Amino acid sequence: MVWDLNPVLFQVPLVNLEVRYYGVIFSLNFVLGLGLFAWQIKRSGAPAAEALDFIWPGFLGLVVGARCGHVFFYNFDYFLKDPLWLFRVWEGGLASHGATIGLILAIFYHSRTHKRPFWDTFDRLAFSGALGSALIRLGNFFNSEIVGKVANVPWAVQFPRYDVHLPLGLVPPRYPTQLIEFSAGLLVLASLLVIDRVAGREKRPRGLISSFFLIFYFLARFLIEFLKERHGAADDFILSKGQLLSLPPFLFGVILLITVLIKVKNPTRPSDVPPKGSNKETAKQKAKERTKKLAPVPKLLKSKPAAKKKAKNSAKTLAKPSGGL
């Protein structure tokens, strides 16, 4: 198969603006991801509008993080020669590992703003992260970038727009790693939906979905990197830069999963118990519990006049003269 699609979808005549497939897919990714997040927020009992507050922090975290990741993780030497290149985003260059860091910071900000536990927010956004990781790779396929190594398999794809220095007849077939990662992202999303259902949806332990997302996604990234062309790592080293960057979040996901399962088996704090309903419902429940504890107090107060009356009657009885005298 020869993949030689023009990455420009159409061009705006008056301003000479190119609209690319990648940009359309990126925008669609953000809209669908926000919809998944709103679904999770609404299911928790909170208004879906809470998800809208994540638009700007999420967008900035995604774009700034992805750009900084591409510059500092993969092209730091070029940055030292031309520091202003960091801000020329239109020239291309985004990295998913940097986007992950940026989104984590955005999740932290959103959690603090809405007084929602960090891992609860992460759990609810993990579905969007899985979908986003899939769609971004589809955009890379339309851009003929992040290609695989030369391969001799029936399903290999030729990318003339990547191997531009070669005539069409000499363009080598390669692994379509973009489509492989696209399929892997959809599989991660499907797995998270199944785990969410099996774990009881809103009864699921906090941090469970986050841990499985980190494990599944970065394990897939680590394995698929073996089929990719090298980017930013020495050719004589066994692991690529993408694999080295995928190991820490994968290992953290394993540690987080173990921690979550231990807490479920031996809960020691109220925070270890899965959340039920929204924050408002939890506050109402706590208020009811306080009211129950204070309920006996009014009875004691009402009993004081009765005790005084009883004591007064006893005094009168003692004051009456005895019939024997």
NULOKOL-871825 format. One record per residue: x, y, z of N, C-alpha, C, O in turn; residue in one letter. Coordinates in steps of 0.001 Angstrom, whole numbers, padded with zeros to 6 digits, always signed. Example, Ala and Ser with C-alpha at 12.3 -4.5 7.8 and 13.67 -1.06 7.14 Angstrom:
+013190-005690+007800+012300-004500+007800+013200-003300+007800+014236-003319+008465A
+012850-002250+007080+013670-001060+007140+012900+000030+007870+013409+001138+008039S
! end
This chain:
+000845-001199+000000+000000+000000+000000+000881+001251+000000+001846+001347+000759M
+000533+002197-000858+001245+003474-000926+000369+004553-000309-000756+004766-000760V
+000871+005239+000721+000115+006302+001389+000743+007646+001001+001788+008038+001520W
+000078+008331+000080+000620+009587-000449-000438+010677-000413-000562+011452-001362D
-001204+010746+000675-002276+011732+000805-001694+013096+001177-000803+013206+002020L
-002228+014131+000522-001847+015500+000886-002386+015807+002286-003593+015705+002502N
-001522+016182+003252-001988+016425+004618-002886+017650+004766-003535+017825+005797P
-002926+018510+003723-003767+019715+003765-005171+019352+003288-005356+018910+002155V
-006150+019543+004159-007537+019227+003815-008096+020260+002850-008662+019910+001814L
-007934+021555+003196-008314+022645+002299-007572+023898+002734-006933+023922+003785F
-007664+024927+001921-006959+026177+002175-007944+027328+002126-008756+027427+001206Q
-007867+028205+003131-008721+029394+003174-008105+030441+002250-006984+030883+002502V
-008805+030854+001182-008199+031703+000136-007731+033069+000629-006593+033454+000359P
-008560+033799+001329-008264+035188+001650-007065+035330+002582-006252+036239+002413L
-006950+034443+003559-005858+034557+004538-004747+033548+004279-003771+033486+005027V
-004896+032762+003226-003886+031766+002860-003581+030825+004035-002425+030524+004333N
-004642+030381+004679-004518+029509+005847-004777+028062+005453-005797+027750+004839L
-003850+027185+005811-004005+025766+005522-004702+025057+006675-004297+025189+007830E
-005734+024317+006363-006429+023492+007351-006047+022043+007077-006392+021481+006038V
-005340+021456+008013-004824+020102+007819-005726+019067+008495-006500+019379+009400R
-005599+017838+008026-006327+016733+008645-005947+016615+010124-006792+016348+010979Y
-004672+016816+010400-004192+016696+011786-004906+017695+012688-005316+017347+013795Y
-005059+018941+012222-005733+019955+013019-007192+019623+013258-007709+019829+014357G
-007862+019108+012231-009272+018722+012384-009409+017575+013386-010295+017588+014241V
-008527+016586+013272-008568+015441+014189-008234+015889+015606-008832+015404+016566I
-007282+016814+015744-006922+017347+017058-008123+018036+017709-008388+017843+018895F
-008845+018839+016928-010026+019536+017451-011122+018542+017816-011759+018667+018862S
-011338+017554+016950-012337+016523+017235-011963+015750+018488-012827+015388+019287L
-010686+015505+018653-010182+014806+019830-010537+015566+021100-010963+014973+022091N
-010358+016883+021064-010633+017705+022248-012128+017713+022574-012512+017642+023741F
-012964+017800+021548-014421+017833+021760-014915+016504+022325-015664+016486+023302V
-014499+015383+021713-014929+014071+022185-014377+013767+023575-015068+013178+024406L
-013138+014169+023823-012546+013964+025146-013283+014738+026212-013498+014236+027315G
-013675+015969+025887-014444+016777+026841-015810+016150+027106-016318+016201+028226L
-016399+015556+026064-017680+014881+026241-017578+013687+027174-018455+013480+028013G
-016515+012898+027038-016301+011759+027939-016089+012223+029380-016603+011615+030319L
-015331+013298+029543-015078+013832+030883-016375+014357+031506-016628+014145+032692F
-017193+015041+030704-018480+015547+031196-019394+014402+031614-020126+014513+032598A
-019351+013306+030868-020150+012121+031219-019737+011578+032585-020587+011212+033397W
-018442+011529+032833-017945+011036+034112-018289+011984+035262-018677+011544+036345Q
-018144+013280+035019-018459+014268+036061-019940+014230+036400-020313+014265+037572I
-020776+014158+035387-022225+014131+035605-022636+012863+036335-023541+012892+037169K
-021981+011756+036031-022321+010493+036695-021970+010514+038182-022555+009780+038979R
-021011+011361+038545-020627+011466+039955-021635+012255+040765-021552+012291+041993S
-022597+012896+040089-023590+013687+040789-023352+015171+040696-024208+015958+041099G
-022210+015575+040175-021882+016987+040012-022409+017478+038672-022640+016668+037773A
-022604+018780+038515-023080+019299+037219-022042+019108+036130-020840+019209+036378P
-022511+018833+034925-021601+018608+033805-020794+019856+033467-019752+019777+032817A
-021296+021028+033924-020571+022273+033663-019194+022282+034305-018319+023042+033892A
-018997+021441+035314-017676+021360+035951-016619+020929+034948-015463+021345+035034E
-017020+020094+033996-016065+019635+032980-015646+020773+032064-014524+020777+031559A
-016544+021752+031838-016217+022877+030965-015094+023731+031543-014358+024383+030803L
-014965+023725+032870-013894+024503+033499-012515+023908+033207-011490+024525+033496D
-012503+022716+032636-011227+022072+032317-010723+022449+030920-009613+022078+030539F
-011540+023185+030159-011189+023463+028763-009853+024195+028661-008935+023725+027989I
-009745+025341+029325-008525+026135+029186-007324+025510+029887-006250+025436+029290W
-007466+025054+031142-006304+024373+031749-005872+023142+030951-004679+022892+030777P
-006853+022377+030469-006535+021180+029705-005869+021508+028373-004908+020848+027976G
-006379+022527+027684-005809+022914+026392-004378+023422+026557-003483+023031+025808F
-004170+024296+027542-002826+024832+027774-001860+023734+028212-000722+023672+027747L
-002329+022870+029112-001482+021780+029567-001105+020844+028441+000030+020373+028365G
-002072+020574+027556-001837+019657+026434-000847+020247+025430+000141+019605+025074L
-001119+021470+024978-000293+022077+023924+001085+022468+024459+002105+022129+023860V
+001111+023187+025595+002393+023630+026140+003239+022434+026562+004443+022395+026306V
+002606+021462+027208+003342+020268+027625+003875+019472+026446+005016+019012+026465G
+003045+019310+025416+003470+018548+024238+004604+019256+023503+005535+018614+023017A
+004518+020588+023425+005575+021345+022746+006891+021286+023533+007959+021052+022968R
+006789+021501+024838+008002+021449+025669+008609+020049+025673+009830+019896+025703C
+007758+019036+025643+008262+017672+025589+009032+017402+024304+010088+016769+024322G
+008492+017890+023184+009183+017689+021901+010524+018411+021876+011508+017884+021358H
+010561+019619+022438+011784+020424+022403+012831+019889+023372+013985+019684+022996V
+012425+019662+024624+013398+019305+025659+013745+017810+025678+014864+017446+026039F
+012808+016949+025297+013080+015517+025304+013797+015046+024042+014656+014167+024099F
+013434+015644+022894+013913+015110+021619+014840+016050+020843+015612+015586+020004Y
+014782+017358+021104+015567+018305+020304+016216+019377+021173+016209+020557+020823N
+016763+018968+022281+017337+019946+023208+018566+020636+022609+018787+021822+022854F
+019351+019917+021841+020537+020508+021214+020145+021628+020256+020791+022676+020215D
+019086+021400+019488+018621+022436+018561+018069+023637+019330+018226+024776+018890Y
+017432+023395+020464+016897+024481+021296+018022+025374+021809+017870+026594+021869F
+019155+024768+022180+020282+025558+022669+020832+026484+021581+021339+027565+021882L
+020733+026063+020331+021206+026893+019221+020185+027983+018873+020557+029089+018482K
+018902+027661+019019+017836+028611+018656+016715+028519+019697+015724+027828+019463D
+016853+029206+020847+015850+029117+021928+014454+029565+021511+013464+029050+022031P
+014357+030512+020584+013046+031004+020156+012264+029956+019373+011058+030099+019173L
+012944+028911+018934+012256+027831+018210+011192+027176+019081+010233+026600+018565W
+011355+027260+020402+010370+026706+021330+008985+027295+021094+007984+026599+021263L
+008914+028565+020707+007631+029258+020569+007075+029183+019143+005946+029616+018908F
+007830+028651+018201+007335+028541+016831+006584+027206+016667+007036+026281+015992R
+005437+027163+017309+004643+025928+017331+004145+025567+015937+003983+024389+015621V
+003902+026577+015103+003355+026326+013770+004307+025546+012876+003900+025018+011841W
+005575+025472+013275+006528+024689+012501+006429+023194+012803+007118+022382+012186E
+005565+022839+013754+005345+021437+014078+006246+020955+015197+007270+021568+015502G
+005847+019846+015801+006656+019252+016851+005935+019179+018178+005979+020132+018956G
+005263+018053+018458+004585+017812+019731+004957+016410+020206+005163+015511+019391L
+005041+016225+021510+005405+014922+022080+004371+014510+023121+003997+015297+023989A
+003917+013269+023020+002851+012796+023908+003298+012703+025363+002483+012896+026265S
+004573+012412+025609+005042+012323+026992+004994+013695+027667+004654+013807+028845H
+005334+014728+026912+005209+016080+027453+003758+016452+027667+003426+017122+028645G
+002876+016019+026749+001444+016284+026912+000912+015622+028174+000043+016176+028848A
+001428+014443+028498+001001+013750+029720+001346+014567+030962+000528+014696+031873T
+002558+015119+030996+002974+015936+032142+002111+017194+032235+001677+017574+033322I
+001864+017841+031088+001032+019037+031083-000381+018766+031556-000956+019572+032289G
-000953+017634+031145-002317+017291+031567-002379+016950+033053-003378+017241+033710L
-001329+016340+033589-001293+016041+035020-001326+017337+035833-002012+017421+036852I
-000582+018343+035376-000610+019644+036052-001994+020284+035932-002473+020906+036879L
-002638+020134+034769-003986+020673+034585-004991+019955+035490-005895+020589+036035A
-004839+018648+035651-005713+017876+036545-005539+018345+037983-006515+018481+038721I
-004297+018590+038376-004026+019070+039736-004707+020422+039967-005318+020641+041013F
-004601+021323+038993-005238+022639+039117-006760+022504+039188-007404+023138+040024Y
-007328+021685+038320-008789+021501+038297-009283+020869+039594-010345+021237+040095H
-008531+019931+040135-008934+019273+041385-008933+020255+042542-009844+020247+043369S
-007907+021104+042602-007839+022094+043675-008970+023113+043545-009540+023547+044546R
-009288+023491+042313-010330+024497+042082-011698+023993+042510-012486+024737+043095T
-011980+022725+042217-013306+022165+042511-013311+021295+043775-014300+020622+044064H
-012211+021315+044517-012111+020578+045780-012482+019109+045596-013195+018509+046401K
-011968+018564+044506-012192+017154+044193-010851+016420+044333-009830+016948+043893R
-010822+015232+044925-009560+014490+045059-008862+014309+043715-009510+014082+042693P
-007540+014412+043727-006752+014345+042495-007006+013054+041730-007244+013090+040523F
-006960+011915+042415-007108+010639+041725-008525+010426+041228-008739+009686+040267W
-009492+011060+041865-010863+010981+041364-010966+011700+040019-011603+011200+039092D
-010337+012874+039912-010330+013610+038645-009553+012853+037585-009981+012774+036433T
-008413+012296+037967-007583+011525+037023-008364+010326+036492-008332+010038+035296F
-009066+009628+037389-009872+008475+036966-010885+008879+035901-011069+008181+034904D
-011535+010009+036127-012618+010429+035233-012078+010965+033910-012799+010983+032912R
-010825+011400+033892-010235+011925+032661-009453+010868+031894-009062+011099+030750L
-009220+009711+032508-008416+008673+031859-009073+008164+030576-008377+007815+029623A
-010398+008120+030543-011101+007670+029343-010799+008615+028172-010566+008176+027046F
-010809+009914+028464-010490+010901+027427-009038+010766+026983-008726+010931+025804S
-008152+010465+027929-006746+010288+027590-006525+009118+026650-005719+009200+025723G
-007244+008024+026891-007103+006851+026017-007603+007154+024608-006969+006778+023622A
-008749+007837+024520-009276+008197+023203-008335+009168+022495-008092+009049+021294L
-007805+010135+023256-006907+011121+022667-005635+010501+022126-005151+010886+021061G
-005094+009541+022859-003864+008880+022399-004092+008142+021092-003176+008013+020279S
-005310+007657+020885-005631+006948+019636-005778+007930+018474-005192+007734+017410A
-006562+008984+018684-006847+009914+017597-005613+010696+017150-005466+010999+015966L
-004732+011023+018086-003515+011749+017723-002660+010927+016760-002089+011471+015816I
-002574+009628+016996-001801+008774+016086-002465+008675+014714-001782+008514+013703R
-003780+008771+014677-004461+008805+013384-004077+010078+012634-003888+010060+011418L
-003962+011189+013375-003498+012430+012765-002077+012314+012257-001752+012855+011200G
-001217+011611+012999+000156+011386+012543+000183+010586+011246+001041+010812+010392N
-000751+009655+011096-000823+008863+009866-001174+009753+008673-000601+009602+007594F
-002111+010676+008866-002478+011597+007790-001315+012529+007450-001207+013004+006319F
-000442+012789+008431+000723+013643+008197+001927+012873+007662+002957+013470+007348N
+001802+011553+007556+002919+010694+007128+004149+010915+008005+005259+011075+007499S
+003945+010922+009317+005036+011137+010268+005003+010055+011344+004034+009305+011460E
+006079+009987+012128+006246+008962+013168+005993+007580+012564+005139+006824+013026I
+006751+007280+011531+006573+006035+010795+007354+004904+011467+008157+005122+012374V
+007088+003695+010986+007784+002532+011513+009041+002210+010731+009383+002872+009751G
+009707+001187+011189+010931+000743+010510+010569+000044+009197+009424-000344+008964K
+011569-000097+008368+011373-000827+007103+010973-002261+007416+011599-002926+008242V
+009926-002731+006748+009367-004049+007063+009061-004817+005788+008797-004238+004734A
+009103-006124+005915+008765-007007+004801+007570-007860+005196+007654-009085+005278N
+006449-007175+005441+005209-007849+005825+004115-007434+004846+004203-006357+004257V
+003095-008257+004658+002050-007940+003670+001313-006640+003955+000829-005989+003030P
+001222-006255+005220+000454-005063+005578+001332-003821+005749+000890-002829+006329W
+002555-003865+005255+003455-002706+005324+002955-001597+004391+002243-001855+003420A
+003341-000371+004708+002869+000805+003965+004073+001625+003505+005041+001791+004246V
+004004+002129+002285+005034+003024+001764+004617+004475+002020+003463+004841+001796Q
+005550+005291+002484+005282+006699+002804+006185+007601+001958+007249+008011+002424F
+005779+007915+000724+006613+008775-000136+006831+010162+000447+007859+010785+000183P
+005876+010659+001241+006022+011996+001825+006974+011993+003022+007375+013054+003499R
+007330+010815+003501+008349+010711+004549+009724+010501+003916+010687+011186+004262Y
+009803+009554+002992+011058+009289+002276+011101+010147+001020+011124+009633-000098D
+011110+011472+001221+011001+012396+000085+012251+012388-000787+012200+012801-001946V
+013353+011930-000250+014611+011942-001008+014722+010762-001964+015687+010666-002722H
+013737+009863-001931+013786+008679-002781+012701+008738-003844+011610+009245-003586L
+012986+008225-005038+011915+008112-006045+010878+007097-005593+011165+006225-004773P
+009673+007214-006132+008559+006386-005661+008873+004897-005753+008471+004125-004882L
+009574+004495-006779+009881+003081-006948+010824+002523-005901+010883+001309-005703G
+011569+003402-005219+012538+002955-004225+012100+003234-002780+012850+002981-001838L
+010894+003752-002621+010391+004018-001265+010145+002681-000557+009374+001860-001053V
+010782+002452+000585+010650+001152+001256+009319+001027+002000+008807+002022+002513P
+008759-000169+002063+007563-000385+002888+007940-000389+004372+008996-000891+004757P
+007071+000168+005179+007341+000309+006614+006158-000177+007443+005039-000318+006949R
+006446-000431+008731+005365-000748+009662+004476+000493+009837+004995+001575+010110Y
+003155+000361+009685+002267+001510+009934+002022+001674+011448+000924+001434+011951P
+003080+002089+012144+003002+002158+013613+001945+003154+014093+001434+003031+015206T
+001615+004147+013247+000565+005091+013651-000776+004365+013804-001515+004598+014760Q
-001074+003485+012850-002334+002740+012910-002309+001690+014024-003343+001376+014614L
-001123+001153+014303-001003+000189+015400-001282+000877+016734-001992+000339+017583I
-000712+002083+016909-000967+002827+018146-002402+003328+018216-002972+003425+019303E
-002991+003648+017068-004400+004038+017032-005275+002897+017551-006178+003111+018359F
-004998+001696+017080-005758+000518+017536-005495+000236+019007-006406-000153+019738S
-004246+000432+019449-003908+000195+020848-004640+001170+021762-005104+000791+022837A
-004745+002437+021328-005459+003427+022128-006933+003087+022285-007499+003240+023368G
-007559+002623+021197-008965+002223+021274-009133+000997+022175-010123+000883+022898L
-008164+000084+022126-008214-001097+022984-008075-000708+024458-008741-001283+025319L
-007213+000265+024747-007077+000753+026122-008386+001373+026598-008814+001136+027727V
-009020+002165+025741-010310+002776+026096-011359+001716+026385-012085+001813+027374L
-011445+000699+025526-012408-000377+025749-012123-001119+027055-013050-001486+027777A
-010846-001340+027358-010467-002024+028596-010877-001214+029822-011371-001770+030803S
-010671+000100+029766-011041+000954+030899-012557+000946+031126-013019+000962+032267L
-013313+000922+030047-014782+000882+030181-015232-000427+030819-016157-000440+031631L
-014579-001523+030452-014919-002822+031044-014538-002844+032525-015321-003296+033361V
-013338-002357+032850-012887-002332+034250-013792-001449+035088-014109-001781+036230I
-014210-000321+034521-015120+000584+035230-016430-000112+035565-016975+000064+036654D
-016925-000894+034633-018197-001590+034861-018033-002712+035880-018865-002864+036774R
-016976-003488+035753-016738-004605+036680-016493-004095+038105-016911-004723+039078V
-015808-002945+038215-015481-002386+039535-016641-001663+040187-016501-001150+041298A
-017799-001611+039513-018974-001020+040132-019201+000436+039802-019915+001130+040525G
-018611+000909+038729-018772+002303+038296-018422+003281+039424-017243+003442+039740R
-019407+003932+040032-019118+004923+041077-018635+004284+042381-018178+004989+043281E
-018731+002971+042489-018212+002285+043677-016751+001852+043497-016160+001266+044404K
-016181+002138+042345-014811+001711+042060-013835+002393+043020-014075+003526+043437R
-012754+001727+043371-011747+002348+044241-011071+003518+043541-010792+003463+042343P
-010816+004552+044285-010189+005741+043734-008757+005433+043304-007972+004891+044081R
-008423+005783+042064-007091+005534+041520-007004+004271+040684-005982+004032+040041G
-008056+003452+040678-008020+002184+039932-007931+002420+038430-007089+001826+037757L
-008793+003283+037903-008802+003550+036469-007494+004222+036039-006953+003919+034975I
-006998+005129+036870-005744+005824+036556-004582+004836+036441-003767+004924+035522S
-004518+003903+037380-003410+002940+037378-003458+002050+036144-002424+001804+035522S
-004640+001565+035780-004745+000717+034588-004442+001505+033317-003860+000962+032379F
-004828+002773+033276-004517+003605+032112-003002+003750+031948-002472+003570+030851F
-002315+004073+033032-000861+004236+032970-000167+002932+032570+000799+002943+031808L
-000665+001820+033089-000051+000522+032778-000298+000130+031319+000642-000179+030587I
-001558+000146+030906-001908-000309+029559-001309+000588+028476-000705+000100+027520F
-001481+001904+028633-001048+002807+027564+000468+002822+027400+000980+002698+026287Y
+001181+002975+028512+002633+003100+028387+003314+001750+028136+004431+001711+027620F
+002660+000658+028492+003174-000649+028085+003052-000808+026572+003967-001297+025910L
+001900-000384+026035+001712-000440+024582+002720+000457+023871+003297+000070+022855A
+002931+001669+024416+003921+002576+023823+005310+001948+023826+006042+002035+022840R
+005665+001320+024935+006986+000706+025072+007192-000388+024027+008252-000460+023404F
+006193-001232+023836+006320-002355+022903+006305-001890+021449+007081-002390+020634L
+005432-000940+021115+005323-000476+019726+006570+000291+019304+006889+000357+018117I
+007277+000872+020277+008505+001616+019955+009552+000727+019278+010411+001225+018551E
+009483-000581+019513+010431-001491+018857+010242-001498+017343+011166-001837+016604F
+009053-001127+016880+008757-001127+015453+008962+000245+014816+008863+000370+013595L
+009244+001278+015614+009358+002643+015103+010783+002992+014702+011752+002373+015143K
+010874+004008+013849+012171+004599+013568+012654+005332+014818+011847+005859+015584E
+013946+005365+015019+014525+005991+016206+014344+007503+016185+014466+008150+015145R
+014046+008053+017374+013926+009502+017524+014582+009897+018835+014100+009529+019906H
+015673+010638+018762+016271+011237+019945+017055+010309+020838+017282+010654+021998G
+017484+009151+020370+018303+008246+021188+019409+007659+020318+019274+007553+019099A
+020489+007285+020962+021623+006721+020223+021231+005390+019591+020532+004583+020204A
+021689+005169+018353+021325+003955+017633+021892+002694+018273+021345+001606+018094D
+022997+002837+019024+023622+001665+019617+023033+001305+020975+023420+000301+021572D
+022087+002130+021473+021457+001826+022752+020237+000948+022515+019528+001112+021522F
+019996+000014+023435+018938-000974+023213+017544-000363+023226+016652-000851+022532I
+017343+000698+024006+016029+001329+024126+016028+002695+023459+017043+003390+023442L
+014868+003075+022907+014726+004390+022293+014345+005415+023361+014052+005061+024503S
+014354+006698+022968+013968+007755+023903+012507+007590+024340+012177+007818+025504K
+011641+007199+023413+010234+006971+023761+010059+005862+024786+009204+005950+025668G
+010873+004816+024667+010793+003715+025637+011305+004137+027003+010731+003769+028028Q
+012386+004912+027018+012926+005398+028294+011926+006310+028995+011817+006285+030221L
+011196+007114+028224+010207+008018+028804+008928+007285+029211+008162+007790+030032L
+008692+006100+028646+007481+005333+028969+007646+004484+030229+006652+004117+030857S
+008874+004170+030603+009101+003313+031772+008628+003935+033089+007943+003250+033849L
+008959+005210+033405+008530+005779+034698+007010+005782+034910+006558+005334+035964P
+006192+006271+033944+004749+006222+034180+004199+004800+034259+003244+004543+034992P
+004802+003872+033499+004356+002477+033577+004617+001905+034970+003730+001296+035568F
+005826+002098+035486+006172+001588+036812+005351+002278+037897+004952+001646+038875L
+005101+003569+037723+004261+004278+038691+002847+003720+038688+002220+003603+039741F
+002335+003370+037492+001004+002770+037405+000936+001440+038130-000069+001141+038775G
+001987+000633+038035+002032-000652+038751+002011-000422+040256+001274-001094+040978V
+002820+000528+040737+002850+000841+042171+001505+001371+042639+001024+001003+043710I
+000903+002231+041838-000412+002787+042193-001469+001696+042267-002295+001705+043180L
-001462+000755+041326-002437-000334+041335-002282-001199+042582-003273-001562+043215L
-001042-001528+042933-000798-002322+044139-001300-001588+045376-001915-002190+046257I
-001033-000286+045438-001476+000526+046574-002990+000552+046681-003543+000418+047772T
-003664+000725+045543-005127+000773+045522-005717-000554+045994-006652-000567+046795V
-005176-001668+045501-005701-002983+045883-005469-003274+047368-006312-003895+048016L
-004333-002831+047907-004067-003019+049337-005057-002219+050172-005564-002713+051179I
-005334-000985+049757-006275-000137+050494-007693-000690+050437-008447-000577+051403K
-008056-001289+049303-009392-001886+049185-009517-003088+050110-010563-003308+050721V
-008444-003862+050207-008465-005053+051055-008419-004695+052533-009071-005341+053354K
-007638-003653+052875-007500-003229+054268-007701-001722+054380-006731-000986+054561N
-008946-001249+054273-009174+000200+054368-008873+000703+055777-009322+000123+056765P
-008107+001789+055853-007745+002361+057149-008260+003776+057325-008334+004279+058446T
-008619+004424+056218-009106+005794+056294-010361+005903+055451-010568+005099+054542R
-011217+006906+055744-012406+007094+054908-012058+007354+053454-012838+007020+052562P
-010870+007960+053196-010485+008251+051813-010157+006994+051029-010123+007024+049799S
-009909+005865+051736-009618+004612+051046-010870+003962+050487-010789+003095+049617D
-012033+004381+050986-013297+003805+050544-013720+004505+049264-013577+005724+049169V
-014237+003780+048272-014650+004406+047027-015674+005501+047279-016545+005330+048132P
-015600+006633+046560-016532+007729+046752-017930+007344+046305-018094+006615+045326P
-018938+007828+047016-020327+007578+046655-020987+008910+046360-021138+009743+047254K
-021380+009115+045118-022058+010341+044762-021130+011519+044665-019909+011362+044628G
-021711+012708+044623-020927+013918+044445-020411+014444+045765-020716+013895+046824S
-019631+015506+045701-019127+016150+046904-020258+016736+047727-020213+016715+048957N
-021285+017266+047044-022426+017835+047750-023163+016765+048548-023565+016985+049690K
-023333+015597+047917-024027+014515+048615-023220+014044+049819-023790+013719+050860E
-021910+014006+049683-021067+013607+050809-021189+014601+051952-021247+014215+053120T
-021227+015898+051605-021366+016930+052638-022706+016809+053357-022781+016975+054575A
-023762+016520+052600-025086+016351+053208-025095+015148+054150-025693+015195+055225K
-024424+014067+053733-024383+012867+054557-023649+013136+055866-024078+012689+056930Q
-022528+013878+055781-021788+014220+056993-022626+015096+057918-022579+014944+059138K
-023401+016023+057324-024254+016894+058135-025321+016088+058867-025638+016374+060022A
-025877+015074+058190-026879+014218+058832-026280+013436+059985-026911+013258+061026K
-025023+012958+059782-024366+012205+060845-024113+013081+062068-024254+012629+063204E
-023736+014350+061827-023547+015262+062955-024857+015519+063685-024893+015598+064913R
-025944+015649+062905-027256+015889+063505-027684+014718+064376-028269+014910+065442T
-027386+013487+063915-027744+012303+064701-026987+012263+066021-027529+011880+067058K
-025695+012677+065957-024897+012681+067175-025395+013705+068184-025314+013488+069394K
-025912+014822+067680-026403+015886+068561-027869+015719+068934-028407+016523+069696L
-028522+014691+068410-029959+014508+068636-030338+014357+070103-031368+014917+070480A
-029608+013654+070970-030020+013490+072364-029978+014783+073182-030586+014852+074250P
-029272+015805+072699-029104+017026+073485-030415+017726+073765-030651+018099+074914V
-031302+017933+072767-032582+018599+073058-033402+017858+074101-034106+018492+074887P
-033328+016516+074127-034096+015752+075120-033609+016060+076522-034398+016169+077461K
-032303+016197+076650-031752+016515+077965-032192+017898+078420-032474+018119+079597L
-032249+018836+077459-032662+020189+077798-034126+020242+078200-034510+020979+079107L
-034955+019429+077495-036376+019400+077824-036620+018754+079178-037614+019059+079837K
-035739+017878+079598-035949+017156+080853-035600+017992+082073-035978+017635+083189S
-034874+019116+081883-034484+019935+083019-035683+020565+083721-035729+020485+084948K
-036667+021191+083047-037849+021732+083743-038633+020654+084486-039156+020879+085578P
-038701+019482+083866-039440+018395+084525-038746+017982+085816-039405+017689+086814A
-037422+017957+085798-036684+017590+087009-036866+018627+088097-036996+018286+089272A
-036876+019923+087701-037081+020997+088674-038463+020898+089321-038610+021081+090530K
-039479+020603+088493-040856+020481+088998-040977+019325+089975-041659+019418+090995K
-040290+018219+089636-040333+017043+090502-039660+017336+091830-040137+016908+092881K
-038548+018068+091786-037844+018430+093024-038683+019359+093872-038672+019244+095097A
-039422+020291+093249-040278+021238+093968-041404+020510+094671-041715+020823+095821K
-042026+019538+094002-043110+018751+094608-042597+017948+095795-043289+017797+096802N
-041370+017432+095665-040787+016672+096765-040563+017561+097971-040761+017140+099110S
-040143+018811+097712-039917+019760+098815-041216+020089+099525-041244+020175+100753A
-042307+020278+098764-043615+020557+099356-044084+019408+100231-044658+019625+101298K
-043841+018190+099780-044268+017015+100536-043549+016939+101868-044141+016587+102889T
-042279+017267+101851-041485+017242+103084-041916+018371+104032-041797+018242+105250L
-042418+019477+103464-042811+020625+104301-044139+020410+105018-044410+021114+105990A
-044972+019478+104590-046278+019256+105223-046094+018687+106647-045215+017855+106872K
-046914+019133+107592-046797+018621+108995-047214+017171+109099-048179+016741+108467P
-046504+016447+109876-046812+015021+110068-048081+014842+110924-048283+015544+111915S
-048909+013903+110523-050200+013638+111250-049989+013069+112627-050899+013183+113448G
-048824+012445+112959-048550+011811+114239-048266+012814+115366-048297+012439+116538G
-047997+014047+115042-047666+015033+116071-048947+015749+116410-048950+016640+117260L
! end
